[in-house]
Amino acid sequence: DAKTTQPNSMESNEEEPVHLPCNHSTISGTDYIHWYRQLPSQGPEYVIHGLTSNVNNRMASLAIAEDRKSSTLILHRATLRDAAVYYCILKGGNEKLTFGTGTRLTIIP
Amino acid sequence: NAGVTQTPKFQVLKTGQSMTLQCAQDMNHEYMSWYRQDPGMGLRLIHYSVGAGITDQGEVPNGYNVSRSTTEDFPLRLLSAAPSQTSVYFCASSYSGRGLQETQYFGPGTRLLVL
């Protein structure tokens, strides 16, 4: 499975936008980019996914580089409830999701 | 829908004891999986199943058994618990597992402490 690289931790002020980066330089042409987050003491939950074009949903936006070697999860207005570990995962043709250590996002009130 | 449910929420075992962690889903998903998460680490895949009667090993299968007799249930068995199996265990499911756009749904987790 192709690997992803994320910063270990990030901080952001409440009510400001947050940009969470992910590098995936060995991504294959058919891999989808998925983001999950894990709130404290909970199981991971789906956030967003995309292939080539930028994607928006009610939780976040996903900006994908033109060469697909990196992507950025954007939380437009962070709240305290967005404090979590965010995982960037490549989904290929097999069934498995491979989790790295993710980025721990801290929101400062 | 209840989604993915796990029981128990918390369990303490002594070394050498056996137990079964229960996982059930009511979404008619074919794919189910078990992960473990150790402190400060990401999730590691233990076993997975692509349908009733079919199971396969993930990244860290040693010390664990699984079976899939129904679509809904996917229990994880610890045959002889060891302190190294102290962890938080998550069960997950998705429609088939193979879809590139499929979302996985996770249960709330079972915290296991082996003394």
Interface residues (C-beta under 8 A of the other chain):
Chain A: T30 D31 Y32 Y36 S41 Q42 G43 P44 E45 Y46 H49 L51 Y87 K91 G92 G93 N94 E95 K96 L97 T98 F99 G100 T101 G102
Chain B: V4 Y31 S33 Y35 G40 M41 G42 L43 R44 L45 Y48 V50 G58 F90 A92 S96 G97 R98 L100 Q101 E102 T103 Q104 Y105 F106 G107 P108 G109
